[in-house]
Each structure stands twice: as C-alpha cells, then as structure tokens.
C-alpha cells in the first residue's frame, strides 16, 4: 500500500497538476486573444453558443505529461513506447487543429490523410516495441492467468486496437469535460493495474491524472477551452500504448467501453443511413449527442459516462489474473 502513496508519485502528481493550471492560465487568455477557435457545426443551440471558445487546449495537460514522461523514461525504458504513442498522435492532432483554426480549413485533415498518418504513427510504435524494447505482443485475457501468445494474429489485432482506441477517444471529445473525465478514470485504472501486474508504469499514469485534473479547471462545463484533436488523439495514443506496454489491449474493451460505444455508434449510424436511404438509428452521433438531443444536460452525459467507466474499471481490475 505504501507504494501507492510513495513520495515520488505524489511529487509527480502535484507538479503535473500545478503546472497544468499554470499553463492553462497562460494559454487560455492567449488563445482567446488570438481567436484560435473553430466553429461548432452541431445542430444544437447549446453547441452553437460554444462558438468562439478556443481550442488546442490539449497543450495544457500535454506539456507536463511530456516533460515528466521524458524524464521518467530515462529511469524506466518501458515508458518510451507510451511517450512515442502520446507524442506521435499529438503531432497528428496538432496538424489537424492547425489546418482548422489557422488555415481556416473547416474539415482539417481529410479522413484518408488522418488515417494514413495514424497508420504511420502506429507502425513506428509497433516497430519500437518489437525491435527496441523487451515488451512482447503476448496479451492478458480478462479473468485468465498469465500471458497468451496469439501468434500472427497479434499484428492485425494491434492495428485494430490502436487505431480503434485513438479514433474512439477522438470521437468521445464532443462535450465539455467528457474526454478529460473519462480518460482520467482510465488513467486511474492503469495506475492501479501497474501495481497488480508489476509493470512499473504508475508514475506516468499519475502524471496524466494530475495534468487532466488541472485541465478540468478550464474544461468543465461551460468550458473555457477545448482540448482539440491535439489533446484527444494524444490521449488515445496514451491509452493504446499503455495498454500494449502492460500487455492489456483486450482490457480496453472493458475499461474503454465508452470509447468503443462512441465509435460503434458512428459506424452503425453511417451504415444504416446508407442501407436505409436516409433513415437513422440515433438522433445524432457520436452517441453522446443522441443523449443531449434526448434532453440530457452536458454534465449529466459526462457524469453517466464517467460513472460507467469507473464501474467497468473496477471490473477490469478484478479481471486481472
């Protein structure tokens, strides 16, 4: 139990928290003054009111996480793949945000461009794991003991999990404090799971927790700033890479169920719309918008989704063998 409250972890947590608040107090007025915002296109009055809110706020939590992550990586090489995941996907998100808010290209990167860059980033991460680390592609299966070697299936599973997670987290970012709150819980899962599995990755997760808590000061409803793709893709990279460092990609299905739900809702909506020639399953997707249009307030949507994630995180912890 003492390891959970070690002095080192507390220092990393507190510094990440404080630095994110300091950065936020500098960045929010700066981006507001520079009008680094994007137009909300959702057909909801509550979202139209968000026009003018600055974006690219992901830097508020990314800067302390990257700084501490790099420092910690010198002491623990198993954190290097996670840093590769965070930084590489953050770069993709930054390019997308830059095109939207600076170049005024409303859609940012085209879908195929974003997917191609994500495949490149995922491949770089995979090559590092295979050739430059002691991390295997063996996986833990919930409720089953030990690691399982799934052979060649590990490669397609890897791309499915990484790309699916990154885009699921990205789709989850559409309501004030949604992605920051849900991912805060997921980071908490990884923090505790690190001790259960002996993965020794807890300090990076505690940095993510502290930095996201600081970010919430600016992102709670009504948000003063949005994280943008810079933040959401970086968080997706963190979740996917951390899961692989801990041999736990299948656990994303449990603890990251909300990410999966968001992605599946979009796939179902688009597919059914094409098949039925214009009919819809949901009022709007990703599915958090469906609940908004059904009368739920943004804080209620966030609260329910975070509560579901917390319950599933407890289940996932119990499922570690």
N, C-alpha and C positions, 0 to 999 in steps of 0.2 A: 504493500500500500504506500510506503514511503516514496517509491519510485514515481507514483502518480503525482506527488506534490513536491518533487525534487526542486531544489533551488534553481537549477539550470532551466527547467521547464517554466517555472514561474517568471524568471527573468525574460525568457524569450516571449512568453505570453504578454507580459506587461509592456515590454518595449514595442512589440508589434502593435498592440492596442494603442499605446500613446502616440507612436509615430504615424499611424493611420489617421488619428484625429488631427494631429498637427498638419499632415499633408492635406487632409480634407479641408481644413480651414484656410489653407493657401490656394488649393486647386479649385474649389467651388466658386469663389468670387472671381478668380482669374478666368475660368472657362465661361462663366456667366457674362463677364465683361467682353470677352472675345466672341460671344454668341456661338459657342461650339455646341450647337443643338441640332436636333433633327425633328422633322415634322411627324407627328403621330398620325398614322393613317387608319387606325381602328375606327369603326363606325360606332363609337360610344362617346357620349358627351363628356364623361369623366376623363377620357383619354385625350380628347381634343384640348381640354384645359391644361394638359401637360406640355403643350407646345411652348417652346422657349426654355424648357428645363435642360440644362447642359448634360451632355453625355460624355463618354470616355472616362467616367469616374472610377473605372476598374483600377486605374493607376493608384488610387488611394490605398487599396489593400495590396496591390501587386508589388509596389516598391518595397515595403517592409518584408514581404514574403520572399521576394527575390534576393534582397540583401542578406537576410538571415539564412535563406536556403543555400546560397553560395558559401557563406561562412561555415554552415553546418556540414556542407558537402566535403570540405577539406578534412573533417573529422570522421565522416561516415560516407563512403563512396556509394552506398546503396541509395542515397538521396539524389545522386546525379541524374538518373533516369527521370525522376519526378521533376527536377528542375528543367530538364530538356522538354518534358511534356508541357510544363507551365509556360516557359518562355517561347517555344516554337508556336504554340497555338495562340499565345498572346499577340505575337507578331502578325499572325493571320487576321486576328480580330482588329488589331490596330489599322492594318491596311484597309479593311472593310469600313471601319469607322471614319478613317481619313477621307476615303472617297465619298462617303455620305455627307460629312459635315464641313469639310474643307473644299473639296472639289464639287460639292453640291450634286453629286450623282446619287439620286434618291435610293437606288437599289444596291449601291456599293458594289462589291464583287458579284459577278454573275454566279449562278448556282454551280456551274461546272468549274469555274475558276476556284471558288471556295473549296469545293470537294477535292479538286486536284491538289491544291496546297495542303489540305488536311491529310491526303494520302501520302504526300511527300513527308510531312511532319511525322506521321505515324510510322513511316518506313525508317526514318532517321532514328526514332526512338527504338524501334524493333532491332535495328542493326546494332545499336549500342548495347541493348540488353543481351543479344546473342554473342557478340564478339568482344565486348569490353567490360562485361560485368559477370558476377558469379550468380546471377539471377536466372533461374530456369523458367521455361514455359509450362512446367507442370502446374496443375491447378488444385486448389482446395475445393471440394464439393460440400455444400452445406449439409451438416449432420453426419458426414462421413469422415473418418480419421485419416490423417496423413495427406500426402500429395499424390496426385494421379497423373501419369504420363499418358497423354491422349494422342501422341504421335503427330502426324502431319496435320491433323485437324486443328492443332494449336495455332497454325498460321491464319487460316480463314477466320477462326474464332477471334483471334487477336484483332484483325481489322474490323470485324463486326462489332466487337466490344468497344474499341477505342473510338471509331467513327460514330457509332451509335450513341455512346456516352457524351462525347463532345457536342454533338448536334442536339441531343436531348437536353443538356444543360442550357445550350443556347436558346432553344425553344421555350424553356422554362422561364426565361427572362422577359417578362412582359407585364408584370405587376410590381408595384413598389415593394421592395424588400423581399420579393419571392425567392429569387435565386440565392441571394446572400443568406437568407434564413434557412432554406432547405439544405444548402451546401454546408452551412455551419453545423447542422446536425450530422451530416455525412462525415465531415471532418472529425467531429466528436467520435463517431464510430471508428474511424481509422486510428484515432489516438488511443482509444481503449484496446482495439484489436491488436495494436502494435505490442502491447504488453502480453496479451494472451498468446500470440504467435511467436513472440521473441524477435520480431522483425527489426526492432531498434530504429523505428522511423517516427517516433512520437513527437520529437521536437519540431519537425517541420509542420506536422498537423496542428500542434498547439500554436504555432506562428500563424497558420491560416485562420484558426479560431479567433485569436486575438485581433488580427487585422480585419476580419469580417465584422467582428463586434464593433470595432471603431468605425468601419464603413457604414454600419447601420445607423449611426447618429445622423448621417446625411441621406440615407436611402429609405428610412421608414416613411410611411405614408403621412402626409404628402411629401414625396421625395424632392430633395433639393438638387439631386444629381442622379443620373442613371449610370450603371456600370458599362453599358455598351457592349459590343462584341469583344472589345479588348479584354474586358473582365470576364464575361461569360464563357468565351472559348478557353481562356486561361484556366478557369475553374474546372472546365470539362477536361482539360489536359491534366490537371492535378488529380482529379478523381480517377481517370482512366489509368494514368501512370502509377499512382499509388496502389491501385488495385493489382496491377501486374507485379510491382515490386514485392507485394505481400502474397502473390500467387492467389489472388482472390477475385478474378474477373467475374465469376458466376455470382458473387455476393452483390455485385452492382444491381442485379435483377431484383434483389430484396431491398437493400438499403437505398438504392437509387430508383425505386419503383416509380416515383413521381416523374423522373426524367423519362423513363420508358413510357409512361402514360401519356406524357406530352407528345412524344414522337409518334406513338401509335395512333393517337387521336388525329394527327395531321394526315398520316398515311391513309387511315380509314376514310377520313373526310374527302380527301382528294380522289381516292379510288372510287368511292361510292358516287361522288359528284359526276365523274366521267361515265361510269357504268349506267347510272340512272338518268343521265342527260339533264343535270341541273338540280337534283334533289340533294339534301344534306342530312347527315346523321345528327350533327351537333349544330347549335346556333352559330358558333364560331369556334375555330381552332387557332392555336393550341387550346386544349380543353379548359384552361383556367379562364379564358374569355367566355366560354359557354356558361360557366357558373356566374360570372359577372352579369351576363345578359339575362340570367335567370333570377337576378335580384340580390346576389351576394355582394357585399362590400369588399373592397380590396383587402382590408385587414382580415376579414373572415376567410377569404380564399387562402391567404397566406397562412393564417393560423391553422386551418384544417389540413392543408398540405404539409405543413411543418409537423403537426401532430402525427399524421400518418407516417411520415418519415421517421419520427422518433420511435414510434411503436415498432416499425419494421427494423430499425437499427437495433433495438433490444432483441428482437427475434434473431437477427443476423449474428449478434454476439453470442447468443445461446447456441446457434448452429455451428459455431467454430469447434472443431474437434482436433 
